[in-house]
Amino acid sequence: MKPVVVLDVVGLTPKLLRHMPRLSRLAQTGFQASLGTVLPAVTCTVQSTFLTGAPPSEHGIVGNGWYFRELGEVFLWRQHNRLVGGEKLWDAARAVQPGYTVANICWWYAMGADVNWTVTPRPVYHADGRKDPDCYTYPPALHDELEGALGTFPLFSYWGANAGIASSQWIAGAAVQIMATHHPDLTLVYVPHLDYDLQRFGPDGPEAAAAAAAVDAALAPVLEAAARRGATVVALSEYGITPASRPVDINRLLRSEGLLEVYTQAGMEYLDPWVSRAFAVADHQVAHVYVRDKADIDHVAKICAALPGVADIVDLGHPRAGELVLVAEPDAWFTYYYWLDDKRAPDFARLVEIHRKPGYDPAELFFDPAGPTAAKGRAGLALLRKKLGLRYSMSVVGLDAGARAVRGSHGRLPGSSEDGPVLLCSDAGLARDSFEATEVKDFVLRAAGLAS
């Protein structure tokens, strides 16, 4: 049995490797292969396929979130591992090697997973509404160990307008610390940095090259720590981010057709999924359209198919998925917006609020492009209120202006291998030309010496 380190470098493509000398050396001494992904090509779905070897129709993670019909609520970015169906990688490993140990460092659905060490972002939600950066760990003592070595987890660098390299550097430091002190057999490390500027500016400009170089430098201590342990290193990605600049307002269409309902409180409009005949949960370049009455499905499908920016309508084959699943055209992506007048938008629309929005919002990566100076000023005032112990809201996110600023997206299947995911491995003896996402679980078991 050999220790294995799996680096999930989100957004990594063969094109970006040109700016990443350390990862390129990993491929040169071992091998590089193309990696097929699954639809939707989004973080929670693809990671679940990597760890179970199953497609979304089996493991049930049909996106980064979905409409929980039994609750009547849309939830994104849930964290409990019980949501993921199928046999997990660590269970398969322990069937061969009892006592096999695993560290999960920021891969999704970490909480409650049957692993030995867990680290995942988890803010402190104070009773007065304040939110402070922090993380959840298992065992609990790991929290103070990591914070003592690395400082507080930089949550506001992990997502939002200030998202940047600091969070990936902290995650890399946590991986080094856990490998040095706990010696896991398998270390799973999620590295998010490429997600940020590639969505902000697109995948082909100088910002993308700089982000790739920054990630490569941040991974240096992890690669060195793995080498000291004699570990096999696997670096892979879930998807590639491709140019996109056309937001598609699917929910506004459904509302204009009399299918989506809202209710009003304090002058603000909220999506009303309980009574809507149809509404969409937008997730990058995929949108789940939930249709209450089966008799309406054909009618809704015709309306959606005619919307500019919709390329296809597919069936994901799982009860959690929408009755219709829309795939965007290559240069398009779906907004969650359902209001027709910005004055009626809910207050959370202008916040970084990943759990209250009924869909993914990449505009959270920007200070409001319609007035970035004013947005930064509001952020500064909010921070002052926070330091004084007062209630505050960080109202910095643009609405339509923010959506129009986005220059990269993902979720579709890639059009070419250069824009798709890639798999690198330090062990040339395991080389193949290509893999599918469903084969990653068995490949890691082989890398560990637990499968033939």
Secondary structure as GFF3:
##gff-version 3
##sequence-region A 1 452
A	DSSP	beta_strand	4	9	.	.	.	ID=ss1
A	DSSP	three_ten_helix	16	19	.	.	.	ID=ss2
A	DSSP	alpha_helix	21	29	.	.	.	ID=ss3
A	DSSP	beta_strand	31	36	.	.	.	ID=ss4
A	DSSP	alpha_helix	43	52	.	.	.	ID=ss5
A	DSSP	alpha_helix	56	59	.	.	.	ID=ss6
A	DSSP	beta_strand	65	68	.	.	.	ID=ss7
A	DSSP	beta_strand	73	76	.	.	.	ID=ss8
A	DSSP	three_ten_helix	81	83	.	.	.	ID=ss9
A	DSSP	alpha_helix	89	96	.	.	.	ID=ss10
A	DSSP	beta_strand	102	105	.	.	.	ID=ss11
A	DSSP	beta_strand	117	121	.	.	.	ID=ss12
A	DSSP	beta_strand	124	125	.	.	.	ID=ss13
A	DSSP	beta_strand	131	132	.	.	.	ID=ss14
A	DSSP	beta_strand	135	138	.	.	.	ID=ss15
A	DSSP	alpha_helix	141	150	.	.	.	ID=ss16
A	DSSP	three_ten_helix	155	157	.	.	.	ID=ss17
A	DSSP	alpha_helix	165	182	.	.	.	ID=ss18
A	DSSP	beta_strand	186	191	.	.	.	ID=ss19
A	DSSP	alpha_helix	194	201	.	.	.	ID=ss20
A	DSSP	alpha_helix	206	218	.	.	.	ID=ss21
A	DSSP	alpha_helix	220	229	.	.	.	ID=ss22
A	DSSP	beta_strand	232	236	.	.	.	ID=ss23
A	DSSP	beta_strand	242	243	.	.	.	ID=ss24
A	DSSP	beta_strand	246	248	.	.	.	ID=ss25
A	DSSP	alpha_helix	250	256	.	.	.	ID=ss26
A	DSSP	beta_strand	262	265	.	.	.	ID=ss27
A	DSSP	beta_strand	268	271	.	.	.	ID=ss28
A	DSSP	beta_strand	278	283	.	.	.	ID=ss29
A	DSSP	beta_strand	286	291	.	.	.	ID=ss30
A	DSSP	three_ten_helix	294	296	.	.	.	ID=ss31
A	DSSP	alpha_helix	297	305	.	.	.	ID=ss32
A	DSSP	beta_strand	310	314	.	.	.	ID=ss33
A	DSSP	beta_strand	324	328	.	.	.	ID=ss34
A	DSSP	beta_strand	332	334	.	.	.	ID=ss35
A	DSSP	three_ten_helix	342	344	.	.	.	ID=ss36
A	DSSP	three_ten_helix	347	350	.	.	.	ID=ss37
A	DSSP	three_ten_helix	362	365	.	.	.	ID=ss38
A	DSSP	alpha_helix	372	387	.	.	.	ID=ss39
A	DSSP	alpha_helix	400	405	.	.	.	ID=ss40
A	DSSP	beta_strand	408	409	.	.	.	ID=ss41
A	DSSP	three_ten_helix	417	419	.	.	.	ID=ss42
A	DSSP	beta_strand	422	425	.	.	.	ID=ss43
A	DSSP	three_ten_helix	428	430	.	.	.	ID=ss44
A	DSSP	beta_strand	434	436	.	.	.	ID=ss45
A	DSSP	three_ten_helix	437	439	.	.	.	ID=ss46
A	DSSP	alpha_helix	440	447	.	.	.	ID=ss47
###
